[in-house]
Amino acid sequence: MSQLDKLIQRIRSLDKNMRFEELRKILEYYGYHMSGPASGSSHKTFRKAGCMPITIPMHDPIKRAYVEMVKNVVESEEDSDEDN
């Protein structure tokens, strides 16, 4: 099982010890691009064409609400892969 598979498995279980960099890896794997304001905010926004942007604070561990957002992305991406 690859590291990415292990991260996705942790997302599905809503692991409460997820870190920002782990969520970033998953979102970038699914084609999201990270951007942040020039003012130095701790919040980063992930964007992908045709999808709603996701804003996540760079705190560790990440709150469950943000892990749930990324879990929804993983599930929707897998659903779209099954449809194709």
C-alpha positions in Angstrom: 0.0 0.0 0.0 1.5 3.4 -1.0 1.8 6.4 1.3 -1.0 8.1 -0.7 -3.3 5.1 -0.1 -2.5 5.2 3.6 -3.3 9.0 3.7 -6.6 8.4 1.9 -7.5 5.6 4.3 -6.8 8.0 7.2 -9.0 10.6 5.6 -11.9 8.1 5.3 -11.6 7.3 9.0 -11.6 11.0 9.8 -8.3 10.7 11.7 -8.1 13.5 14.3 -4.3 13.8 13.9 -4.2 14.8 10.3 -1.6 17.5 9.4 -1.9 20.3 6.9 0.8 18.8 4.6 -1.0 15.5 4.5 -4.2 17.2 3.3 -2.2 19.2 0.8 -0.7 16.1 -0.7 -4.1 14.5 -1.2 -5.7 17.6 -2.7 -2.7 18.1 -5.0 -3.0 14.5 -6.1 -6.6 15.2 -7.2 -5.5 18.3 -9.2 -6.0 21.1 -6.8 -3.6 24.0 -6.7 -2.7 25.8 -3.5 -2.6 29.6 -3.2 -2.5 32.0 -0.3 -2.9 35.7 0.1 0.3 37.9 -0.1 -0.5 39.3 3.3 0.8 36.3 5.1 -2.4 34.7 6.3 -2.2 31.2 7.8 -5.1 30.1 5.5 -4.4 28.5 2.2 -7.0 28.0 -0.6 -7.0 25.0 -2.9 -8.6 25.5 -6.3 -9.5 23.2 -9.2 -11.4 24.1 -12.3 -15.1 23.2 -12.0 -14.9 22.7 -8.2 -15.6 24.9 -5.2 -12.5 26.2 -3.6 -11.4 24.8 -0.2 -9.7 27.0 2.4 -7.7 25.3 5.1 -5.7 26.9 7.9 -2.1 25.8 8.3 -2.5 24.5 11.8 -1.5 21.1 13.1 -3.5 19.0 13.8 -6.2 20.0 11.5 -9.8 20.3 12.8 -12.2 17.6 11.9 -14.4 19.9 9.8 -11.5 20.4 7.3 -10.7 16.7 7.2 -14.4 16.1 6.4 -14.1 18.6 3.5 -11.1 16.7 2.0 -12.9 13.4 2.6 -15.8 14.7 0.5 -13.3 15.6 -2.3 -11.8 12.1 -2.2 -15.3 10.5 -2.3 -16.5 12.7 -5.2 -13.2 12.1 -7.2 -13.6 8.4 -6.7 -17.3 8.5 -7.8 -16.3 10.4 -11.0 -13.6 7.9 -11.7 -16.1 5.1 -11.5 -18.5 6.9 -13.8 -15.7 7.1 -16.5 
